[in-house]
């Protein structure tokens, strides 16, 4: 079965921001901060949405946010690609979280410690091959720390060596950097905590792949059903068009046949009528001519054949 990788956003949050299983998060924090269970204390997850602290202020969404009962706030950010302003974004998130840790009734000496952990899938800190750097507020010349209230850790996956450096952090970063099932299997053997995380990846992958497979199947069926509906409608429209064309052709043919038959009947009738009329006219003309030959005048002939005098004169002279 193909596995989703720990570097994927949803998988990373499923492992390290699971309110029902804080074990992987505790282990990663202890490895990064080099703390014991007692130093870290009890942790709980908080809302990752950072609301603006004034009208028109900038909001933010972070990947993982946890608070310790020892007064520490831990913010973890996973970044796969480098973007301009990323260092400033880390400082912004850190300062926002630091400011939110102090209530109006608190004294400044009671401010908690805000820790930002940036895990990058690119070389972030240039000029160094070290994969873990820790930044704070200190004097550049002497290195003397001003306060421990601010801490930013950078963890760069491309710089993690292939050989185990025997630190707990190395194992977690090799796990997060895994790109194949074989690498995940190797990471699971590093520690029981990482093995638990690998099992969560396997379970999550199975559930997500099953979900998206079902979604794909449902979408495929929907598209196929819509295709059948569209095809039926298109076929009906095409059938109606063909039917109209065929009906029109047949109607024209039948109309032409009927028209020809009616035309022949009407022509025959008209021909008979015209023939009778012509026959009568010819018969009258013969009679008129004979009457003229027997010495009758035009007026007498017109009265006998029932023609106007002008017609008698025109036909028989």
Protein Blocks (a to p, Z undefined) as FASTA:
>chain_A
ZZddfklmklmmmmmmcfklmklmmmmmmmmnopafklnopaddddfbdcdfbehiacdd
dfbdcddfkopacdddddfbdcehklmmmmmmmmmmmmmmpcfkbcfklpccdddddddf
bdfbghiabfbdcdddddfklopafbfkbccddddfklpcfbdghiaklmmmmmmmpcbf
klmmmmmmmpmklmmmmmmmmmmmmmmmmmmmmmmmmmmmmmmmmmmmmmmmmmmmmmmm
mmmmmmmmmmmmmmmmmmmmmmmmmmmmmmmmmmmmmmmmmmmmmmmmmmmmnopafklm
mmmnopafklmmmmnZZ
